């Protein structure tokens, strides 16, 4: 089932320590963008990803 045209798909922000997932956060696109920025500031040496959340 797909989201209605007015509803934006959820985003998944993950923080990685090497191959290990440390934080997994799913939210709307605006909140995900803010969360990603905060995680990049807090964990500058770790990899942070922001991708479309599938199957949520």
C-alpha distance matrix in Angstrom:
0.0 3.8 6.8 9.3 12.2 14.5 12.8 13.7 11.9 13.7 16.7 18.4 22.2 24.2 28.0 29.6 33.1 33.6 31.0 30.4 27.5 29.4 26.9 23.0 21.8 18.2 18.3 17.7 19.1 22.5 23.1 22.1 24.6 27.3 26.7 26.9 30.2 31.6 30.9 32.5 35.5 35.8 35.2 36.7 37.4 34.0 31.0 28.2 24.8 22.1 18.8 15.2 13.7 11.0 9.3 10.5
3.8 0.0 3.8 6.5 8.8 11.4 9.8 10.4 8.9 11.5 14.4 16.7 20.4 22.9 26.6 28.5 32.1 32.7 30.4 30.0 27.0 28.7 26.0 22.2 20.6 16.9 16.5 15.2 16.3 19.6 20.7 19.7 21.9 24.7 24.5 24.6 27.7 29.4 28.9 30.3 33.3 33.9 33.5 34.7 35.7 32.4 29.4 26.4 22.9 19.9 16.7 12.9 12.2 10.2 9.7 10.5
6.8 3.8 0.0 3.8 6.4 8.1 6.1 7.3 6.7 9.5 12.9 15.8 19.3 22.1 25.9 28.2 31.9 32.8 30.9 30.2 26.9 28.1 25.1 21.4 19.2 15.4 14.2 12.4 13.7 16.7 17.9 17.5 19.6 22.2 22.4 22.8 25.7 27.3 27.3 28.8 31.5 32.2 32.1 33.4 34.8 31.7 28.8 25.5 22.3 18.9 16.2 12.5 11.9 11.0 10.9 10.4
9.3 6.5 3.8 0.0 3.8 5.5 5.3 8.0 9.1 12.2 15.6 18.8 22.1 25.2 28.9 31.4 35.1 36.1 34.3 33.7 30.3 31.4 28.2 24.6 22.1 18.3 16.4 14.0 15.1 17.6 19.3 19.4 21.2 23.6 24.3 25.0 27.4 29.1 29.6 31.0 33.5 34.4 34.6 35.8 37.4 34.5 31.7 28.3 25.1 21.5 19.1 15.5 15.3 14.8 14.7 14.0
12.2 8.8 6.4 3.8 0.0 3.8 5.6 7.5 9.5 13.0 15.9 19.4 22.4 25.7 29.3 31.8 35.6 36.5 35.0 34.6 31.3 32.4 29.2 25.8 23.2 19.5 17.3 14.4 14.6 16.8 19.1 19.3 20.4 23.1 24.2 24.6 26.7 28.8 29.5 30.5 32.9 34.3 34.6 35.3 37.1 34.4 31.5 28.1 24.9 21.2 18.9 15.5 16.3 16.2 16.9 16.4
14.5 11.4 8.1 5.5 3.8 0.0 3.8 6.5 9.6 12.6 15.5 19.2 21.8 25.4 28.8 31.6 35.4 36.7 35.4 34.7 31.3 31.9 28.4 25.2 22.2 18.6 15.9 12.6 13.1 14.6 17.0 17.8 18.9 21.0 22.5 23.3 25.2 27.0 28.1 29.3 31.4 32.7 33.4 34.3 36.4 33.9 31.2 27.6 24.8 21.0 19.2 16.2 16.9 17.4 18.2 16.9
12.8 9.8 6.1 5.3 5.6 3.8 0.0 3.8 6.5 9.0 12.3 15.8 18.6 22.0 25.5 28.4 32.1 33.5 32.1 31.3 27.8 28.3 24.9 21.6 18.6 14.9 12.4 9.4 10.4 12.5 14.2 14.9 16.5 18.6 19.6 20.6 22.7 24.4 25.2 26.6 28.9 29.9 30.5 31.6 33.6 30.9 28.3 24.7 21.9 18.2 16.4 13.3 13.5 14.3 15.0 13.3
13.7 10.4 7.3 8.0 7.5 6.5 3.8 0.0 3.8 6.5 9.1 12.8 15.4 18.9 22.3 25.1 28.9 30.2 29.0 28.3 24.9 25.6 22.2 19.1 16.2 12.7 10.3 7.1 7.2 9.8 11.9 11.9 13.3 15.8 16.8 17.3 19.5 21.4 22.1 23.3 25.7 26.8 27.3 28.2 30.1 27.5 24.8 21.2 18.3 14.6 12.9 10.0 10.9 12.3 13.9 12.4
11.9 8.9 6.7 9.1 9.5 9.6 6.5 3.8 0.0 3.8 6.6 10.0 13.1 16.3 19.9 22.4 26.2 27.3 25.9 25.2 21.9 22.9 19.7 16.3 13.9 10.4 9.0 7.0 7.4 10.9 12.1 11.1 13.1 15.9 16.0 16.2 19.0 20.8 20.8 22.1 24.9 25.7 25.7 26.8 28.3 25.4 22.6 19.1 16.0 12.4 10.2 6.9 7.3 8.6 10.4 9.2
13.7 11.5 9.5 12.2 13.0 12.6 9.0 6.5 3.8 0.0 3.8 6.8 10.0 13.2 16.8 19.5 23.2 24.7 23.3 22.3 18.8 19.4 16.2 12.8 10.2 6.6 5.5 4.9 6.2 9.7 9.8 8.4 11.1 13.6 13.1 13.5 16.6 18.0 17.8 19.5 22.2 22.7 22.6 24.1 25.6 22.6 20.1 16.5 13.8 10.4 8.8 6.1 5.4 7.9 9.7 7.6
16.7 14.4 12.9 15.6 15.9 15.5 12.3 9.1 6.6 3.8 0.0 3.8 6.5 9.9 13.4 16.1 19.9 21.3 20.2 19.4 16.0 16.7 13.5 10.5 8.2 5.6 5.6 6.0 5.7 9.0 8.8 6.1 8.6 11.5 10.6 10.3 13.6 15.2 14.6 16.0 18.9 19.5 19.2 20.5 21.9 19.0 16.3 12.8 10.0 6.6 5.6 4.4 4.8 8.4 11.1 9.5
18.4 16.7 15.8 18.8 19.4 19.2 15.8 12.8 10.0 6.8 3.8 0.0 3.8 6.4 10.1 12.7 16.4 17.9 16.7 15.6 12.2 13.0 10.1 6.9 5.6 4.4 6.7 8.8 8.9 11.6 10.4 7.1 9.8 12.1 10.1 9.5 13.2 14.2 12.7 14.4 17.6 17.6 16.8 18.5 19.4 16.2 13.7 10.4 7.8 5.6 5.3 5.9 5.0 8.6 11.0 9.7
22.2 20.4 19.3 22.1 22.4 21.8 18.6 15.4 13.1 10.0 6.5 3.8 0.0 3.8 6.9 10.0 13.7 15.5 15.0 13.9 10.6 10.7 7.8 6.0 5.1 6.3 8.3 10.5 9.9 11.7 10.0 6.4 8.4 10.1 7.5 6.3 10.1 10.9 9.1 10.7 13.9 13.9 13.1 14.7 15.8 12.7 10.5 7.0 5.5 4.4 6.6 8.7 8.7 12.2 14.7 13.3
24.2 22.9 22.1 25.2 25.7 25.4 22.0 18.9 16.3 13.2 9.9 6.4 3.8 0.0 3.8 6.4 10.1 12.0 11.4 10.1 6.9 7.4 5.4 4.6 6.3 8.7 11.5 14.1 13.7 15.4 13.5 10.1 11.7 13.0 9.9 8.2 11.7 12.0 9.0 10.6 13.9 13.2 11.5 13.4 13.7 10.2 8.2 5.6 5.2 6.6 8.6 11.2 10.7 13.6 15.9 14.9
28.0 26.6 25.9 28.9 29.3 28.8 25.5 22.3 19.9 16.8 13.4 10.1 6.9 3.8 0.0 3.8 6.9 9.5 10.0 8.6 6.1 5.5 5.0 6.8 8.9 12.0 14.5 17.2 16.6 17.6 15.5 12.3 13.3 13.9 10.6 8.8 11.4 11.1 7.4 8.7 11.7 10.5 8.2 10.3 10.3 6.7 5.9 4.6 6.6 9.2 11.8 14.7 14.5 17.4 19.5 18.6
29.6 28.5 28.2 31.4 31.8 31.6 28.4 25.1 22.4 19.5 16.1 12.7 10.0 6.4 3.8 0.0 3.8 5.8 6.4 5.6 4.7 5.5 7.2 9.1 12.0 15.0 17.8 20.5 19.8 21.1 19.2 15.9 16.7 17.5 14.4 12.2 14.6 14.4 10.6 11.1 14.0 12.7 9.5 11.1 9.8 6.0 5.2 6.3 8.2 11.5 13.5 16.6 16.4 18.7 20.8 20.5
33.1 32.1 31.9 35.1 35.6 35.4 32.1 28.9 26.2 23.2 19.9 16.4 13.7 10.1 6.9 3.8 0.0 3.8 6.0 5.1 6.4 6.5 9.4 12.1 15.2 18.4 21.3 24.0 23.4 24.5 22.4 19.3 19.9 20.3 17.2 15.2 17.0 16.3 12.5 12.7 15.0 13.2 9.7 11.2 8.9 5.9 7.0 9.3 11.7 15.2 17.3 20.4 20.1 22.2 24.2 23.8
33.6 32.7 32.8 36.1 36.5 36.7 33.5 30.2 27.3 24.7 21.3 17.9 15.5 12.0 9.5 5.8 3.8 0.0 3.8 5.5 8.1 9.5 12.5 14.5 17.6 20.5 23.5 26.0 25.1 26.5 24.8 21.4 21.9 22.8 19.9 17.4 19.3 19.2 15.5 15.0 17.6 16.3 12.6 13.3 10.3 7.7 7.8 10.8 12.5 16.2 17.8 21.0 20.9 22.7 24.8 25.0
31.0 30.4 30.9 34.3 35.0 35.4 32.1 29.0 25.9 23.3 20.2 16.7 15.0 11.4 10.0 6.4 6.0 3.8 0.0 3.8 6.6 9.4 12.2 13.4 16.8 19.3 22.6 25.2 24.6 26.5 24.8 21.4 22.3 23.6 20.6 18.3 20.7 20.8 17.0 17.1 20.0 18.7 15.2 16.2 13.7 10.6 9.7 11.8 12.5 15.9 16.7 19.5 19.0 20.3 22.1 22.7
30.4 30.0 30.2 33.7 34.6 34.7 31.3 28.3 25.2 22.3 19.4 15.6 13.9 10.1 8.6 5.6 5.1 5.5 3.8 0.0 3.8 6.1 9.3 11.0 14.6 17.5 20.9 23.9 23.8 25.5 23.3 20.1 21.5 22.4 19.0 17.3 19.9 19.4 15.6 16.5 19.1 17.2 14.1 16.0 13.9 10.5 10.3 11.7 12.8 15.8 16.9 19.4 18.4 19.9 21.3 21.3
27.5 27.0 26.9 30.3 31.3 31.3 27.8 24.9 21.9 18.8 16.0 12.2 10.6 6.9 6.1 4.7 6.4 8.1 6.6 3.8 0.0 3.8 6.0 7.2 10.9 13.7 17.2 20.3 20.4 22.1 19.8 16.7 18.5 19.3 15.8 14.5 17.4 16.9 13.3 14.7 17.5 15.7 13.1 15.4 14.2 10.5 9.8 9.9 10.6 13.1 14.2 16.5 15.2 17.0 18.4 18.0
29.4 28.7 28.1 31.4 32.4 31.9 28.3 25.6 22.9 19.4 16.7 13.0 10.7 7.4 5.5 5.5 6.5 9.5 9.4 6.1 3.8 0.0 3.8 6.9 10.1 13.6 16.8 20.1 20.4 21.5 18.8 16.1 17.8 17.9 14.2 13.5 16.0 14.7 11.2 13.2 15.4 13.0 10.8 13.8 13.0 9.7 10.2 10.0 11.6 13.9 15.8 18.1 16.8 19.1 20.3 19.3
26.9 26.0 25.1 28.2 29.2 28.4 24.9 22.2 19.7 16.2 13.5 10.1 7.8 5.4 5.0 7.2 9.4 12.5 12.2 9.3 6.0 3.8 0.0 3.8 6.4 10.1 13.1 16.4 17.0 18.0 15.1 12.6 14.7 14.7 11.0 10.8 13.7 12.4 9.3 12.0 14.3 12.2 10.9 14.0 14.3 11.0 10.8 9.2 10.3 11.7 13.6 15.6 14.2 16.9 18.2 16.7
23.0 22.2 21.4 24.6 25.8 25.2 21.6 19.1 16.3 12.8 10.5 6.9 6.0 4.6 6.8 9.1 12.1 14.5 13.4 11.0 7.2 6.9 3.8 0.0 3.8 6.8 10.3 13.7 14.5 16.2 13.6 10.9 13.6 14.3 10.8 10.8 14.3 13.7 11.1 13.7 16.4 14.9 13.9 16.6 17.0 13.5 12.3 10.0 9.7 10.0 11.1 12.5 10.6 13.3 14.4 12.9
21.8 20.6 19.2 22.1 23.2 22.2 18.6 16.2 13.9 10.2 8.2 5.6 5.1 6.3 8.9 12.0 15.2 17.6 16.8 14.6 10.9 10.1 6.4 3.8 0.0 3.8 6.7 10.2 11.4 12.8 10.0 7.8 11.0 11.5 8.3 9.3 12.8 12.2 10.7 13.6 16.0 14.9 14.7 17.3 18.5 15.4 14.1 11.1 10.4 9.4 10.6 11.4 9.7 12.8 14.1 11.7
18.2 16.9 15.4 18.3 19.5 18.6 14.9 12.7 10.4 6.6 5.6 4.4 6.3 8.7 12.0 15.0 18.4 20.5 19.3 17.5 13.7 13.6 10.1 6.8 3.8 0.0 3.8 7.3 9.1 11.2 9.0 7.1 10.8 12.0 9.7 10.8 14.3 14.4 13.5 16.0 18.6 18.1 18.0 20.3 21.6 18.4 16.6 13.3 11.6 9.5 9.6 9.1 7.0 10.2 11.3 8.6
18.3 16.5 14.2 16.4 17.3 15.9 12.4 10.3 9.0 5.5 5.6 6.7 8.3 11.5 14.5 17.8 21.3 23.5 22.6 20.9 17.2 16.8 13.1 10.3 6.7 3.8 0.0 3.8 6.5 8.1 6.1 5.5 9.2 10.3 9.1 10.8 13.8 14.2 14.2 16.7 18.8 18.8 19.4 21.4 23.3 20.5 18.7 15.1 13.4 10.5 10.8 9.9 8.7 11.9 13.1 10.0
17.7 15.2 12.4 14.0 14.4 12.6 9.4 7.1 7.0 4.9 6.0 8.8 10.5 14.1 17.2 20.5 24.0 26.0 25.2 23.9 20.3 20.1 16.4 13.7 10.2 7.3 3.8 0.0 3.8 5.7 5.5 6.0 8.6 10.2 10.4 11.9 14.3 15.4 16.1 18.0 20.1 20.7 21.5 23.0 25.2 22.6 20.6 16.8 14.8 11.4 11.3 9.9 9.7 12.7 14.2 11.5
19.1 16.3 13.7 15.1 14.6 13.1 10.4 7.2 7.4 6.2 5.7 8.9 9.9 13.7 16.6 19.8 23.4 25.1 24.6 23.8 20.4 20.4 17.0 14.5 11.4 9.1 6.5 3.8 0.0 3.8 5.6 5.0 6.1 8.7 9.8 10.3 12.3 14.3 15.1 16.3 18.5 19.8 20.4 21.4 23.6 21.3 19.0 15.2 13.1 9.4 9.7 8.8 10.2 13.4 15.7 13.7
22.5 19.6 16.7 17.6 16.8 14.6 12.5 9.8 10.9 9.7 9.0 11.6 11.7 15.4 17.6 21.1 24.5 26.5 26.5 25.5 22.1 21.5 18.0 16.2 12.8 11.2 8.1 5.7 3.8 0.0 3.8 5.4 5.2 6.5 8.7 10.0 11.0 12.7 14.4 15.6 17.1 18.6 20.0 20.8 23.5 21.7 19.9 16.2 14.8 11.5 12.7 12.5 13.7 17.1 19.3 16.9
23.1 20.7 17.9 19.3 19.1 17.0 14.2 11.9 12.1 9.8 8.8 10.4 10.0 13.5 15.5 19.2 22.4 24.8 24.8 23.3 19.8 18.8 15.1 13.6 10.0 9.0 6.1 5.5 5.6 3.8 0.0 3.8 5.4 5.1 6.1 8.5 9.9 10.6 12.2 14.2 15.5 16.3 17.8 19.3 22.0 20.0 18.7 14.9 14.1 11.2 12.9 13.0 13.4 16.9 18.8 16.0
22.1 19.7 17.5 19.4 19.3 17.8 14.9 11.9 11.1 8.4 6.1 7.1 6.4 10.1 12.3 15.9 19.3 21.4 21.4 20.1 16.7 16.1 12.6 10.9 7.8 7.1 5.5 6.0 5.0 5.4 3.8 0.0 3.8 5.4 5.0 5.9 8.6 9.8 10.3 12.1 14.2 15.0 15.7 17.1 19.4 17.1 15.3 11.5 10.3 7.5 9.4 10.1 10.7 14.5 16.7 14.5
24.6 21.9 19.6 21.2 20.4 18.9 16.5 13.3 13.1 11.1 8.6 9.8 8.4 11.7 13.3 16.7 19.9 21.9 22.3 21.5 18.5 17.8 14.7 13.6 11.0 10.8 9.2 8.6 6.1 5.2 5.4 3.8 0.0 3.8 5.5 5.1 6.3 8.7 9.9 10.6 12.6 14.3 15.2 15.8 18.4 16.7 14.9 11.3 10.4 7.8 10.3 11.7 13.3 17.0 19.7 17.8
27.3 24.7 22.2 23.6 23.1 21.0 18.6 15.8 15.9 13.6 11.5 12.1 10.1 13.0 13.9 17.5 20.3 22.8 23.6 22.4 19.3 17.9 14.7 14.3 11.5 12.0 10.3 10.2 8.7 6.5 5.1 5.4 3.8 0.0 3.8 5.5 5.2 6.3 8.7 10.0 10.9 12.4 14.2 15.1 18.2 16.9 16.0 12.5 12.7 10.8 13.7 15.0 16.1 19.8 22.2 19.8
26.7 24.5 22.4 24.3 24.2 22.5 19.6 16.8 16.0 13.1 10.6 10.1 7.5 9.9 10.6 14.4 17.2 19.9 20.6 19.0 15.8 14.2 11.0 10.8 8.3 9.7 9.1 10.4 9.8 8.7 6.1 5.0 5.5 3.8 0.0 3.8 5.5 5.1 6.1 8.6 9.9 10.4 11.8 13.5 16.2 14.4 13.7 10.3 10.8 9.5 12.6 14.3 14.6 18.4 20.5 18.1
26.9 24.6 22.8 25.0 24.6 23.3 20.6 17.3 16.2 13.5 10.3 9.5 6.3 8.2 8.8 12.2 15.2 17.4 18.3 17.3 14.5 13.5 10.8 10.8 9.3 10.8 10.8 11.9 10.3 10.0 8.5 5.9 5.1 5.5 3.8 0.0 3.8 5.4 5.1 6.1 8.7 9.8 10.2 11.2 13.7 11.8 10.6 7.0 7.7 6.9 10.5 13.0 14.1 17.8 20.4 18.7
30.2 27.7 25.7 27.4 26.7 25.2 22.7 19.5 19.0 16.6 13.6 13.2 10.1 11.7 11.4 14.6 17.0 19.3 20.7 19.9 17.4 16.0 13.7 14.3 12.8 14.3 13.8 14.3 12.3 11.0 9.9 8.6 6.3 5.2 5.5 3.8 0.0 3.8 5.5 5.1 6.3 8.7 10.0 10.1 13.4 12.6 12.0 9.2 10.5 10.1 13.8 16.3 17.6 21.4 24.1 22.3
31.6 29.4 27.3 29.1 28.8 27.0 24.4 21.4 20.8 18.0 15.2 14.2 10.9 12.0 11.1 14.4 16.3 19.2 20.8 19.4 16.9 14.7 12.4 13.7 12.2 14.4 14.2 15.4 14.3 12.7 10.6 9.8 8.7 6.3 5.1 5.4 3.8 0.0 3.8 5.5 5.2 6.1 8.5 9.8 13.1 12.4 12.8 10.3 12.3 12.3 16.0 18.3 19.0 22.8 25.1 22.9
30.9 28.9 27.3 29.6 29.5 28.1 25.2 22.1 20.8 17.8 14.6 12.7 9.1 9.0 7.4 10.6 12.5 15.5 17.0 15.6 13.3 11.2 9.3 11.1 10.7 13.5 14.2 16.1 15.1 14.4 12.2 10.3 9.9 8.7 6.1 5.1 5.5 3.8 0.0 3.8 5.4 5.0 5.6 7.7 10.3 9.0 9.5 7.2 9.9 10.8 14.5 17.3 17.7 21.3 23.6 21.8
32.5 30.3 28.8 31.0 30.5 29.3 26.6 23.3 22.1 19.5 16.0 14.4 10.7 10.6 8.7 11.1 12.7 15.0 17.1 16.5 14.7 13.2 12.0 13.7 13.6 16.0 16.7 18.0 16.3 15.6 14.2 12.1 10.6 10.0 8.6 6.1 5.1 5.5 3.8 0.0 3.8 5.6 5.3 5.2 8.2 7.8 8.1 6.6 9.6 11.0 14.8 18.0 19.1 22.6 25.3 23.9
35.5 33.3 31.5 33.5 32.9 31.4 28.9 25.7 24.9 22.2 18.9 17.6 13.9 13.9 11.7 14.0 15.0 17.6 20.0 19.1 17.5 15.4 14.3 16.4 16.0 18.6 18.8 20.1 18.5 17.1 15.5 14.2 12.6 10.9 9.9 8.7 6.3 5.2 5.4 3.8 0.0 3.8 5.7 5.5 9.3 10.0 11.4 10.3 13.4 14.6 18.4 21.4 22.4 26.0 28.5 26.8
35.8 33.9 32.2 34.4 34.3 32.7 29.9 26.8 25.7 22.7 19.5 17.6 13.9 13.2 10.5 12.7 13.2 16.3 18.7 17.2 15.7 13.0 12.2 14.9 14.9 18.1 18.8 20.7 19.8 18.6 16.3 15.0 14.3 12.4 10.4 9.8 8.7 6.1 5.0 5.6 3.8 0.0 3.8 6.0 8.9 9.2 11.4 10.7 14.0 15.6 19.2 22.1 22.5 26.0 28.2 26.4
35.2 33.5 32.1 34.6 34.6 33.4 30.5 27.3 25.7 22.6 19.2 16.8 13.1 11.5 8.2 9.5 9.7 12.6 15.2 14.1 13.1 10.8 10.9 13.9 14.7 18.0 19.4 21.5 20.4 20.0 17.8 15.7 15.2 14.2 11.8 10.2 10.0 8.5 5.6 5.3 5.7 3.8 0.0 3.8 5.6 5.5 8.2 8.4 12.1 14.5 18.0 21.2 21.6 24.9 27.2 25.8
36.7 34.7 33.4 35.8 35.3 34.3 31.6 28.2 26.8 24.1 20.5 18.5 14.7 13.4 10.3 11.1 11.2 13.3 16.2 16.0 15.4 13.8 14.0 16.6 17.3 20.3 21.4 23.0 21.4 20.8 19.3 17.1 15.8 15.1 13.5 11.2 10.1 9.8 7.7 5.2 5.5 6.0 3.8 0.0 3.8 5.7 8.0 8.9 12.5 15.0 18.6 22.1 23.1 26.3 29.0 27.9
37.4 35.7 34.8 37.4 37.1 36.4 33.6 30.1 28.3 25.6 21.9 19.4 15.8 13.7 10.3 9.8 8.9 10.3 13.7 13.9 14.2 13.0 14.3 17.0 18.5 21.6 23.3 25.2 23.6 23.5 22.0 19.4 18.4 18.2 16.2 13.7 13.4 13.1 10.3 8.2 9.3 8.9 5.6 3.8 0.0 3.8 6.9 9.3 13.0 16.1 19.3 23.0 23.8 26.7 29.4 28.6
34.0 32.4 31.7 34.5 34.4 33.9 30.9 27.5 25.4 22.6 19.0 16.2 12.7 10.2 6.7 6.0 5.9 7.7 10.6 10.5 10.5 9.7 11.0 13.5 15.4 18.4 20.5 22.6 21.3 21.7 20.0 17.1 16.7 16.9 14.4 11.8 12.6 12.4 9.0 7.8 10.0 9.2 5.5 5.7 3.8 0.0 3.8 6.4 9.9 13.3 16.3 19.8 20.4 23.2 25.7 25.1
31.0 29.4 28.8 31.7 31.5 31.2 28.3 24.8 22.6 20.1 16.3 13.7 10.5 8.2 5.9 5.2 7.0 7.8 9.7 10.3 9.8 10.2 10.8 12.3 14.1 16.6 18.7 20.6 19.0 19.9 18.7 15.3 14.9 16.0 13.7 10.6 12.0 12.8 9.5 8.1 11.4 11.4 8.2 8.0 6.9 3.8 0.0 3.8 6.6 10.3 13.0 16.6 17.5 20.2 23.0 22.7
28.2 26.4 25.5 28.3 28.1 27.6 24.7 21.2 19.1 16.5 12.8 10.4 7.0 5.6 4.6 6.3 9.3 10.8 11.8 11.7 9.9 10.0 9.2 10.0 11.1 13.3 15.1 16.8 15.2 16.2 14.9 11.5 11.3 12.5 10.3 7.0 9.2 10.3 7.2 6.6 10.3 10.7 8.4 8.9 9.3 6.4 3.8 0.0 3.8 6.9 10.1 13.6 14.6 17.6 20.5 19.8
24.8 22.9 22.3 25.1 24.9 24.8 21.9 18.3 16.0 13.8 10.0 7.8 5.5 5.2 6.6 8.2 11.7 12.5 12.5 12.8 10.6 11.6 10.3 9.7 10.4 11.6 13.4 14.8 13.1 14.8 14.1 10.3 10.4 12.7 10.8 7.7 10.5 12.3 9.9 9.6 13.4 14.0 12.1 12.5 13.0 9.9 6.6 3.8 0.0 3.8 6.4 10.1 11.4 14.3 17.4 17.1
22.1 19.9 18.9 21.5 21.2 21.0 18.2 14.6 12.4 10.4 6.6 5.6 4.4 6.6 9.2 11.5 15.2 16.2 15.9 15.8 13.1 13.9 11.7 10.0 9.4 9.5 10.5 11.4 9.4 11.5 11.2 7.5 7.8 10.8 9.5 6.9 10.1 12.3 10.8 11.0 14.6 15.6 14.5 15.0 16.1 13.3 10.3 6.9 3.8 0.0 3.8 7.1 8.9 12.2 15.5 14.8
18.8 16.7 16.2 19.1 18.9 19.2 16.4 12.9 10.2 8.8 5.6 5.3 6.6 8.6 11.8 13.5 17.3 17.8 16.7 16.9 14.2 15.8 13.6 11.1 10.6 9.6 10.8 11.3 9.7 12.7 12.9 9.4 10.3 13.7 12.6 10.5 13.8 16.0 14.5 14.8 18.4 19.2 18.0 18.6 19.3 16.3 13.0 10.1 6.4 3.8 0.0 3.8 6.2 9.0 12.5 12.5
15.2 12.9 12.5 15.5 15.5 16.2 13.3 10.0 6.9 6.1 4.4 5.9 8.7 11.2 14.7 16.6 20.4 21.0 19.5 19.4 16.5 18.1 15.6 12.5 11.4 9.1 9.9 9.9 8.8 12.5 13.0 10.1 11.7 15.0 14.3 13.0 16.3 18.3 17.3 18.0 21.4 22.1 21.2 22.1 23.0 19.8 16.6 13.6 10.1 7.1 3.8 0.0 3.8 6.2 9.8 9.8
13.7 12.2 11.9 15.3 16.3 16.9 13.5 10.9 7.3 5.4 4.8 5.0 8.7 10.7 14.5 16.4 20.1 20.9 19.0 18.4 15.2 16.8 14.2 10.6 9.7 7.0 8.7 9.7 10.2 13.7 13.4 10.7 13.3 16.1 14.6 14.1 17.6 19.0 17.7 19.1 22.4 22.5 21.6 23.1 23.8 20.4 17.5 14.6 11.4 8.9 6.2 3.8 0.0 3.8 6.7 6.3
11.0 10.2 11.0 14.8 16.2 17.4 14.3 12.3 8.6 7.9 8.4 8.6 12.2 13.6 17.4 18.7 22.2 22.7 20.3 19.9 17.0 19.1 16.9 13.3 12.8 10.2 11.9 12.7 13.4 17.1 16.9 14.5 17.0 19.8 18.4 17.8 21.4 22.8 21.3 22.6 26.0 26.0 24.9 26.3 26.7 23.2 20.2 17.6 14.3 12.2 9.0 6.2 3.8 0.0 3.8 5.6
9.3 9.7 10.9 14.7 16.9 18.2 15.0 13.9 10.4 9.7 11.1 11.0 14.7 15.9 19.5 20.8 24.2 24.8 22.1 21.3 18.4 20.3 18.2 14.4 14.1 11.3 13.1 14.2 15.7 19.3 18.8 16.7 19.7 22.2 20.5 20.4 24.1 25.1 23.6 25.3 28.5 28.2 27.2 29.0 29.4 25.7 23.0 20.5 17.4 15.5 12.5 9.8 6.7 3.8 0.0 3.8
10.5 10.5 10.4 14.0 16.4 16.9 13.3 12.4 9.2 7.6 9.5 9.7 13.3 14.9 18.6 20.5 23.8 25.0 22.7 21.3 18.0 19.3 16.7 12.9 11.7 8.6 10.0 11.5 13.7 16.9 16.0 14.5 17.8 19.8 18.1 18.7 22.3 22.9 21.8 23.9 26.8 26.4 25.8 27.9 28.6 25.1 22.7 19.8 17.1 14.8 12.5 9.8 6.3 5.6 3.8 0.0
